[in-house]
Amino acid sequence: MALKETLVIVKVGGKIVEEPDTLERLLTDFKAIPGKKILVHGGGRSATAMAARLGIESKMVDGRRITDAQMLDVVTMVYGGLVNKNIVAKLQARGLNAIGLSGTDCNTMLSDKRPAGQVDYGFVGDPKQVNAPFLSSLLEQDIVPVLAPLTHDGKGQLLNTNADTIAGETAKALAPYFKVTLIYCFEKPGVMLDENDDNSVIPYLSYYDFPRLVEDGTISGGMIPKIQNAFNALNAGVASVLITKASSLDTLTGTTIAL
C-alpha cells in the first residue's frame, strides 16, 4: 500500500491576515511549508470595519457574529473578495499557484442554515458536506486552495461559516486522500496555563486532560470549540493537530492536540 502524501491545512485568524506585516510573514512561512497545503482564513475585523463604513451595525453574541441580510452582503464582499483575493495575489507573488474559493465554488462546501434557538444567528451555516474529490484534484495539480469562511445551502443561499469549522471539516474530508496535519494559528503561542504568560504553553494536550482544564477555567471562551474541532478532526482520521502562534509557523512549536 502506497504511503499517503502529506497535506498541511493552516487556519489563520482574521487579525493576522488583516495587518500587512503579520500577513507578509505568515505567507512567507506558509510558502516554506513543504508539500501540499491549504490556507483557510478569517476576516472578522475587516468585516466589522466595512460594515461601520456602510452604516451597518455589527451584532455579536458570545463573540459570534449575527449575520442578517445586510451583514451577509458585507461578509461576502470582505471574506470572499477583499481578504481572499489579497491573500491569493500575495501567494502568486511568492510563486505559489493559489486559487481563492468560497464553499459555493465547485460546490466546495455545503452547509445547513443554523436553526434559530435562544439566539437567531441569521444566515450562518453549519457544514455538512465537503467536495473532497475537487479539492484533492486541485492539490494533485500543485494548486493551493485559499478558503474563505463562506458556504452555501445548495438552494442558492450563501451562509457565513466559522473558519475554524471550515478548516476542521476540510481536514476530515481529505484525511482519506492525504496524511493531514491541521494547524490553527492565532495571536497566542498555543494553549496556555496562564493566558497572560506566553511561557506557560501546554506542549501536549490530550483528550483526557481537556475536561479538567475546562472545569478549572484554564481553557475557556473561544478556545473550547477550537480544541473540540481538533479532537473531532483526530477522531476522523486527521494525523495531527497543532495550535500555535502565526509567527511560529516556521518552527511548528505550540500545543499538539492528541487523543
C-alpha positions as CSV (number, residue, x, y, z in Angstrom):
1,M,0.0,0.0,0.0
2,A,1.4,3.3,-1.1
3,L,2.1,5.9,1.6
4,K,-0.2,8.9,1.5
5,E,1.3,12.3,0.6
6,T,1.4,14.9,3.3
7,L,-1.1,17.8,3.4
8,V,-0.9,20.7,5.7
9,I,-4.0,22.8,6.3
10,V,-3.4,26.1,8.0
11,K,-6.2,28.1,9.5
12,V,-5.3,31.7,10.3
13,G,-7.4,34.3,12.2
14,G,-8.6,37.5,10.7
15,K,-6.3,39.7,12.9
16,I,-3.2,38.1,11.3
17,V,-4.4,38.4,7.6
18,E,-5.7,42.0,8.2
19,E,-2.4,43.5,9.2
20,P,0.2,43.9,6.4
21,D,3.3,43.0,8.4
22,T,1.9,39.9,10.0
23,L,0.3,38.8,6.7
24,E,3.6,39.1,4.8
25,R,5.4,37.0,7.4
26,L,2.6,34.4,7.5
27,L,2.6,33.9,3.8
28,T,6.4,33.7,3.6
29,D,6.3,31.0,6.3
30,F,3.3,29.3,4.6
31,K,5.2,29.1,1.3
32,A,8.1,27.4,3.1
33,I,5.9,24.5,4.3
34,P,6.9,21.5,2.2
35,G,4.4,19.6,0.1
36,K,0.7,20.2,-0.5
37,K,-1.1,22.8,1.5
38,I,-4.4,24.7,2.0
39,L,-4.9,28.1,3.7
40,V,-8.2,28.9,5.5
41,H,-8.7,32.5,6.6
42,G,-11.0,34.7,8.7
43,G,-11.5,38.4,8.4
44,G,-13.9,39.5,11.1
45,R,-12.3,42.8,12.0
46,S,-12.3,43.9,8.3
47,A,-16.0,42.9,8.0
48,T,-16.8,45.0,11.1
49,A,-14.9,48.0,9.8
50,M,-16.5,47.8,6.4
51,A,-20.0,47.5,8.0
52,A,-19.3,50.6,10.0
53,R,-18.3,52.5,6.9
54,L,-21.6,51.4,5.3
55,G,-23.6,52.4,8.4
56,I,-24.4,48.8,9.3
57,E,-24.4,47.8,12.9
58,S,-22.3,44.7,13.9
59,K,-24.1,42.5,16.4
60,M,-22.2,39.8,18.3
61,V,-23.3,37.2,20.9
62,D,-20.5,35.5,22.8
63,G,-18.0,36.6,20.2
64,R,-20.1,35.2,17.3
65,R,-21.5,37.4,14.6
66,I,-25.2,37.8,14.0
67,T,-25.5,37.6,10.2
68,D,-28.6,39.3,8.9
69,A,-29.2,40.0,5.2
70,Q,-27.2,43.3,5.2
71,M,-24.3,41.7,7.2
72,L,-24.3,38.7,4.8
73,D,-23.6,41.2,2.0
74,V,-20.7,42.7,3.9
75,V,-19.0,39.4,4.9
76,T,-19.4,38.1,1.3
77,M,-17.7,41.2,-0.1
78,V,-15.0,41.2,2.6
79,Y,-14.2,37.5,3.1
80,G,-14.8,36.3,-0.5
81,G,-13.5,39.4,-2.1
82,L,-11.1,41.8,-0.4
83,V,-9.4,39.5,2.1
84,N,-9.4,36.3,-0.1
85,K,-8.1,37.9,-3.3
86,N,-5.4,39.9,-1.4
87,I,-4.0,36.7,0.0
88,V,-4.2,34.9,-3.4
89,A,-2.3,37.8,-5.1
90,K,0.4,37.7,-2.5
91,L,0.8,34.0,-2.8
92,Q,1.1,34.3,-6.5
93,A,3.8,36.8,-6.0
94,R,5.7,34.2,-3.9
95,G,5.5,31.7,-6.7
96,L,2.6,29.6,-5.3
97,N,-0.2,28.9,-7.8
98,A,-3.1,29.7,-5.5
99,I,-6.9,29.8,-6.1
100,G,-9.4,31.6,-3.9
101,L,-12.5,29.7,-3.1
102,S,-15.7,30.0,-1.1
103,G,-17.9,27.0,-0.3
104,T,-20.0,27.9,-3.3
105,D,-17.3,27.4,-5.9
106,C,-17.5,24.0,-7.5
107,N,-19.7,23.1,-4.6
108,T,-16.7,23.0,-2.3
109,M,-18.7,23.1,0.9
110,L,-22.4,22.6,1.6
111,S,-24.0,23.8,4.9
112,D,-27.3,23.8,6.7
113,K,-28.6,27.2,7.9
114,R,-28.3,27.1,11.6
115,P,-31.8,26.9,13.1
116,A,-32.9,29.7,15.4
117,G,-32.7,28.7,19.1
118,Q,-32.2,31.0,22.1
119,V,-30.2,33.1,19.6
120,D,-31.0,33.5,15.9
121,Y,-27.7,33.9,14.2
122,G,-29.3,34.6,10.9
123,F,-27.5,33.4,7.7
124,V,-24.9,31.2,9.4
125,G,-24.1,27.8,8.1
126,D,-23.0,24.6,9.8
127,P,-21.1,22.5,7.2
128,K,-22.4,19.1,6.2
129,Q,-20.5,18.1,3.1
130,V,-17.1,18.9,1.6
131,N,-16.2,18.3,-2.1
132,A,-13.0,16.3,-1.2
133,P,-12.5,14.9,-4.8
134,F,-12.5,18.5,-6.2
135,L,-10.0,19.8,-3.6
136,S,-7.9,16.7,-4.0
137,S,-7.7,17.3,-7.8
138,L,-6.5,20.9,-7.2
139,L,-3.8,19.7,-4.8
140,E,-2.7,17.0,-7.2
141,Q,-2.1,19.8,-9.8
142,D,0.0,21.7,-7.2
143,I,-2.7,24.4,-6.8
144,V,-3.0,25.9,-3.4
145,P,-6.7,26.4,-2.3
146,V,-7.3,29.5,-0.2
147,L,-10.7,29.0,1.5
148,A,-12.9,31.9,2.6
149,P,-15.3,31.4,5.5
150,L,-18.4,31.3,3.3
151,T,-20.6,28.3,2.3
152,H,-24.0,27.7,0.7
153,D,-27.0,25.5,1.2
154,G,-27.3,24.2,-2.3
155,K,-30.5,26.1,-2.9
156,G,-28.9,29.5,-3.8
157,Q,-28.4,30.8,-0.2
158,L,-24.9,32.0,0.9
159,L,-24.0,31.4,4.5
160,N,-21.4,32.9,6.8
161,T,-19.5,30.0,8.4
162,N,-16.9,29.7,11.2
163,A,-13.4,29.5,9.7
164,D,-12.2,27.0,12.4
165,T,-15.0,24.7,11.5
166,I,-14.3,25.0,7.8
167,A,-10.6,24.1,8.4
168,G,-11.6,21.1,10.6
169,E,-14.2,19.8,8.1
170,T,-11.8,20.2,5.2
171,A,-9.1,18.3,7.1
172,K,-11.6,15.5,8.0
173,A,-12.8,15.2,4.4
174,L,-9.3,15.0,3.0
175,A,-7.9,12.5,5.5
176,P,-8.7,9.5,3.3
177,Y,-6.6,11.1,0.5
178,F,-3.7,12.5,2.4
179,K,-1.8,12.4,5.7
180,V,-3.3,15.6,7.0
181,T,-1.8,18.0,9.6
182,L,-4.2,20.7,10.7
183,I,-2.6,23.9,12.2
184,Y,-4.7,26.5,13.9
185,C,-2.8,29.8,14.0
186,F,-3.9,32.7,16.2
187,E,-2.3,35.5,18.3
188,K,-1.1,33.3,21.2
189,P,1.7,30.7,21.2
190,G,-0.6,27.8,22.0
191,V,-3.0,26.7,24.7
192,M,-1.6,28.2,27.9
193,L,-1.9,27.5,31.6
194,D,-1.9,31.3,32.1
195,E,-3.2,33.4,29.2
196,N,-1.1,36.3,30.4
197,D,2.1,34.3,30.4
198,D,3.4,33.4,27.0
199,N,5.9,31.0,28.6
200,S,3.1,28.8,30.0
201,V,2.3,26.9,26.8
202,I,0.9,23.4,27.3
203,P,3.0,21.5,24.8
204,Y,0.8,18.4,24.7
205,L,-3.0,18.3,25.4
206,S,-4.8,15.0,25.5
207,Y,-8.5,14.2,25.3
208,Y,-8.3,13.1,29.0
209,D,-6.8,16.4,30.1
210,F,-9.3,18.6,28.3
211,P,-12.4,18.3,30.6
212,R,-10.4,19.0,33.7
213,L,-8.8,22.1,32.2
214,V,-12.2,23.4,31.1
215,E,-13.7,22.8,34.5
216,D,-10.9,24.7,36.3
217,G,-11.1,27.6,33.9
218,T,-7.7,27.1,32.3
219,I,-9.3,26.7,28.9
220,S,-12.3,28.9,28.3
221,G,-14.1,31.0,25.7
222,G,-13.3,30.5,22.0
223,M,-10.5,28.1,22.8
224,I,-13.0,25.4,23.8
225,P,-14.7,25.0,20.4
226,K,-11.3,25.3,18.7
227,I,-10.0,22.3,20.7
228,Q,-13.3,20.4,20.2
229,N,-12.8,20.8,16.5
230,A,-9.3,19.5,16.9
231,F,-10.5,16.3,18.7
232,N,-13.2,15.8,16.1
233,A,-10.6,16.0,13.3
234,L,-8.3,13.5,15.0
235,N,-11.3,11.1,15.5
236,A,-12.0,11.3,11.8
237,G,-8.5,10.3,10.7
238,V,-6.5,13.6,10.7
239,A,-2.9,12.7,11.5
240,S,-2.1,15.6,13.8
241,V,-3.4,18.9,15.1
242,L,-1.3,21.9,16.3
243,I,-2.5,25.1,17.9
244,T,0.2,27.8,17.6
245,K,1.1,31.4,17.0
246,A,1.2,32.5,13.4
247,S,4.8,33.7,13.8
248,S,5.7,30.1,14.9
249,L,4.6,28.5,11.7
250,D,8.2,28.1,10.6
251,T,9.2,26.2,13.8
252,L,5.8,24.4,14.5
253,T,6.1,24.9,18.2
254,G,2.9,25.3,20.2
255,T,0.3,22.9,21.6
256,T,-0.1,19.5,20.0
257,I,-3.6,18.0,20.4
258,A,-3.8,14.3,20.9
259,L,-6.5,11.7,21.6
